[in-house]
Amino acid sequence: MERNDLLEWALYLVGMGWPIFPLAPGTKNRPMVKDWENRAHRDTPRIRRCWEAGRFNIAVATGPAGLVVLDPDAPDGWDNLTALATQRGGPLPATYTVATPSGGRHLYYLAPAGTSLRNSQSAIAAHVDVRAGGGYAVGPGSVTDAGAYELLDDTDPVELPGWLVQACAERASTANSAPVQIRSATPSHYGSAALAGECERVRAAGPDTHNAVLSAAAYTIGRKIGANLIDHATARAALIEAAGHMVTAGCACTDREVARVVDAGLSAGIRNPVARRRDAA
């Protein structure tokens, strides 16, 4: 029997725990199913039936897989991404990597617990796309007229570092044509509730997610500060207090590092405030 490489790759990817769905043979942007994000799955018998019926390319649904895939185009995208890492204090950690037919690469990272990132195009840096919620990555083994998607590094994906979580969150928000609007007759109540919720997330963060969760929480609250929904000093003190356990959890966190992450996140959020819309009188 002729070897079915695409079936083997499909089974390998679901073995990684990632929901997948088929793309039209030889393509990278023609899903074979509607509502593919919700219909992507890891059902091995169904996978076998599908890929035994046709030589479909493979798409990994990044949101359901809990992945954030960076897609820097060659050559400028990679240069811009490394420059961003230098600017933000990096590093850009080695992780699961797939080479694309165009000479680019897909860098697979785990989405930190408590974060909710979405797709963006050239938002964090020119020629660097992000595949997260609402997106997919073409899996290794897939083939187009331009060439094949090839696995370069089979290292298990590492968690998206905090500086990239912050970059993805703030740039995706500023790229959004419709700003988030808050409808509230009592903004201080909304701001206080938001701060309490973010502090709970920070208190619940595990050792491997400290930086990412704290950075994302500070950015979220910074956006409320920028909209005058909560006082800066109050928010800063509450976040630093909530992160107190990080300093004593046996990891590399220090009081100085906690304060730095909080201040950086708040500053970035303040620059991109949520839009307020009062209830009609």
Phi, psi and omega in degrees: 000138180294136180294135180253089184299320183294323175297318180298319178293320178299316179293324177298316183292321176290332174295335174284353180092016186254126175294138182229168173208161185275145169252153178305141181309133176077008182238167176237355185222030178232081177302142180271357179229148173278159180051046189298329182296321180276338183263353174300144186207177179234025183282105187302313179301319178293322177300314181299313182298319182295307186279347169282339181274343182190159182270069183280141168290169190239133176242133175263119179285103191294320179300302179299334179281351183072031184245153166236117183251121175272136186233079177277124177288152177269145350268341190294324183300316181294318178298319181292323179292317179293326176295320177297320178299318179295317180297319185271356180090006172027208359277177172259097189290148174297142183203183178302127188223136178239131176277139179260159181301334183278359182097001176275195178208154174249123179256115184267123176235153175279134175288124180300146178303138177087359178256155178220094183256150182239169176302150169206156180236118180053031181270315180283332176193153180301134178068022176236112178262157177239128176251114180216229176300132182086006183226179175211160175243137176289124187282159176299148184096337179291149185226135173236177178300333181280345182140196186249155170271117188242137179287120180264321184218116182266018172306138176302138180305138176261166183290140176301123183295156186302321182295329177282325174302313181295316180298316180296318183293312185286321182287324178296324181290317182289336180280346182289126184289336180248106182297148176297134181243137180252120177260113182201132176278340180231080184305325183297327177294316178298313181298318180296319179294319179296317180297317179299319179295317180292324178296323177296320177299318180295317180296330183271356185294133177283165183305327182279354184239008186309301187298315184295314183292317181295318180297313181295319180296317180295321179296315180302315181289326177302323179295326177287323177298317180299335179264010180061034178266347179201153182282137183300309184297320179298314182295316181300313181297319182294318180293318179295321177296317181296332181271006182303325181294338182293329182286333184252015185266010178080014177255191184276003182294143175230165177303320181295318181292320177301313180297321180297315181295317179298313182296319180295317180294317179297316181298317180295320179292321180300326180289347181227066186292152171291154179271132180263140175223111182291147171298146177295142181289000000 
